[in-house]
Amino acid sequence: MRIIFIISNISCFFSFTNLVSAQNSLNLSSEFGETQASFGNTIKMAVDFQYDLGNFNIKTGLQADIKDYLYNTLSAYTAQISHSLKINRFNFNANVFYLHSAKGQLFNEYNYGFSFSSLNTAHFDWEFGTHFRIISPSRYGVNTFQLSRNSVYENWNFIYVIKYRLKPVQNCWNLSFCMTNRDLFYINQETNPYCYLGSTFRISSRLSSFTEVWYKPAGMSNFRVNYFGYLIRTGIKWNLSKL
C-alpha cells in the first residue's frame, strides 16, 4: 500500500502543471486538542492536496506534531484514490485509501481499506466502508528496547461518516454536524465515534476558511458515554483551479 502513497504524490506533483484544466485544492490546517491519554495539550499541523481529473480524484496529506507527548516530526501521512460512479440516477464515489501514523517512537500503525461515499449532495454526506489495521513495533523499538517483532491485526473494521450541512455546499457560509469514526489522519473502532460541529466561510473565489470543534466520547459500548477528548481545528482551503 505504500506504492499508492508514492504514486499519489507523483501524480500530485504532475498535477501542478495542469491547474487550469482540472479541479485542485490545497488545505492548510492546525489543530489543538487534549484527551485523557495525551498528558496535556497537543498541537498539530497538516497539509493535504486534492486533485480531480475526469472521474478520478487523488488526495494526499501529511501531518506534523508541534506539541505532543509522543512527539514525531511527521506523525502521519495518507493517500486516497477515488472514482465516481453512476448507477441509474444514483451518483457515488468508490474509494481506496492508505494511512500510516506513528504512535510515538516505538510503534507504527498502518490502515488500508475501501469505502463508498456520497457525491454531489446538497445537505447530507455519507460514507460507509471497511478497513484493516496493523500495529507493529518500530525499528527503533525493536533495536533499543528489544520489543517483539510481532504485529497486532484488526480485520474488517466498519467505517462510517454521517454529515449534515445547514446550507447547500455552494453557499458562501455553512454550518455542519457530523458523526464518524474516520478523519483524514485518524481511524477509530466503530464503537468509538467522533462528533463535530463545523463552519465554513468563503473569503474569495479562490480562498475559504473552515473551523471544526470535535468531541470524542469514551465509547458507545460503555454503559455511560463519558468524556474522553476534544479537538479544535482551523484552516484555509485554496482552490488552485481558480488561478
N, C-alpha and C positions, 0 to 999 in steps of 0.2 A: 504493500500500500504506500510505501514511501515514494514509489515511482509516480503515483498520482500527484503527490506534492511537488515533485521536481517538474513534471510535465506541465502542471498548472502554472507554476512560477515562470517557466519559459514562455508559456502562452501569454501570460500577463505582460511580460516584458515586450513581447512582439506586439501586443495589442496597443501599446502606447504610440505606435506608428500608424494606427488606424482609428484614432479617436473620433474623427468626423463621421466615419461610416458605420459606427457601432455605438451601442449604449454602454457607457462605462461610468463607474462611480468609485470614489475613494472615501473611506470613513476613517477619521481620526478620533479616538476617544480616550478618556481617562476614567477610572473608577476608584471609588473609595468605599471600603466596607469593613465589616467585622463579623466574625462568627464565634461561637463558644469554643471552637478549636483553633482559633487563629492567634491567641495570646496577644491581643491588641489589634490595632487598625492595620489594614492592608491598603496599599496604593499600587495600581497597575495602569499601564498604558498599552494601547493596542492600535494597530492599523490593519485594515482589510480592504482589498481591492476586488471589484466585481466587474466582469467583462461579459457582455451579451453579444452574441454573434449568431444571427438566424434563430434557430430553435434551441441553441445551446447557451448555457451560462456557466462561467467558471468563476469561482470565488476562492481567494486565498487570504490568510490572515496570520499575523504574528502578535504575540502578547509578551510584554516585558514587566518584570517586577521592579517597582521603585522602592517600596517598603513592604516587607513580608518576612515573617519569622522563618519561612522556608525559602530563603532568598535564592532566586535564579535570574540571571541576566535576561535570558529568553526562556520564559516559563511554559509557553505553548505555541504550537502552530497548527493550522488546519487547512484543508483543501476540500473543495466540493465541486462536483460536476453535475449539472442538471440538464435535463432535456424536456422541453414542453411537448405535451401530447394532447390529442383531442379525440374523444370517443363520442360520437353523435354531437351533442351540443355541450359536452362536459369537457372543460379545459383543466389540465392539471400538470404538475411537474413530477418527473421521476428523478430522484437524486441518489448519488453515491458520494460518500464522504469519508474522510480520514482525519483523526485528531490525535496529536501527540502532546502530552503535558508532563512536565517534570514535577514530581512530588518531593520537593527538597533535593538533596544531592544523593539520596540513597535509592530512590525508586523512580521508575518511569511508567506512565500509563499510556496505553495505545487503544484507541477506539476506532472502529470502522463499521460501516453499516450502509443501509439504504432506506429510503423513505419516499412517500408520495405527499405532495403538498398542493395547496390551492394556487390558482393563477388568475389574475385579473378580477379579483373580487372587490366589491365596493366597501364592505364593512367587516366581513368575517374572513379571517385567515385560519387555516388548519394545516396540520402536518401529522402524519402517522407513519411509523416505520419500526425498524428494529436495529440493534447494534450489538457488537461483540466487543468485550473489554478484556485487555490483557494487562496485568500489573506485574512488572518484572524489576528485579534489583538492578541498579545501575552498575556500570563497570567500576566506578569509584567505591560503591558499597561492597562489591564482591572483593576487590583488591585490598581495601583498607580495613573493613570490618568483618571480612570472611562470611558475608551473607550467602545463604544458599542461592544457587542459580535457578531454583525452581520458580516458575511463574504461576500466578493465580488467573484463572479464566472464568469469565462470565459470558454465557451464551444466550442469545435471543432475548435481550432486554428490550422492553417496549419503549418506544419514543412517541411523545405526543406534544402538540402545540395547539392551543385553542386561544385565539386572539380576536377581540372585538374593537373596532375603531368607531369613534363617535361620528366622524365626518368621512365622506369618500376620500380615497387615497390622494386625489388630485388637489384637495383643498389646501389653502396656504397655511393653515394650522390644524392640528388634530390632537385628540386625546385617545388613549387606548388602554385596554386592560387585557392581560394575558396570564394564562396558567400553563406551565410547561415544565418538563424535566430536561430540556435541552437548550443550551445557549451556544454561542459561537465557540467558546472555549471551555464549556462545562457540560457534562452529561451525568445526570443522576439516575438512580434506580427509579422505576415508575411510581413507587410509593413515597418518593421524596421530591415533590414538585417545587418549583419556584412560582411566585406570583409577582407581577409587577404592574405599575402604572407608568405609562409613557406619554410624552408630549413631543410634538414636532412643530417647527415653525420655519417657513420658507423665507429666507432673508433676501434672496435674489433668484434669478432663473438658474443660476449655477450652484448656489450655496444654500444649505439649510442646516438648522441646529436640532439636536434632539437631547432629551433628558429622560432617564428611566430610574425609577425607585423600585428596587427589588426586595422582596421579603421571602425568607426561607424558613418554613416551619420545620419542626423536628421529624415530621413524617406522618403520613396519613394512617399508617398501620398502628400508630400509638393510640392508646385509649384517649389521650388528650393531645391535640396538635399544639405542642409547646413551641416557643420561640427558639430558633437556632441561629439565625444570622440575617444581615441586611446588606444591601449593596446600592450605591448611588453611582450612576454612570451618566456622563455628559460628553457631547462631542459634536462634530460637524460632518456633514456629508457634502462632498464636492462632486457635482455632475460634470465629468470630464467631457462628455459628448457635446456639451454646450459651448466648447471653445470656439 
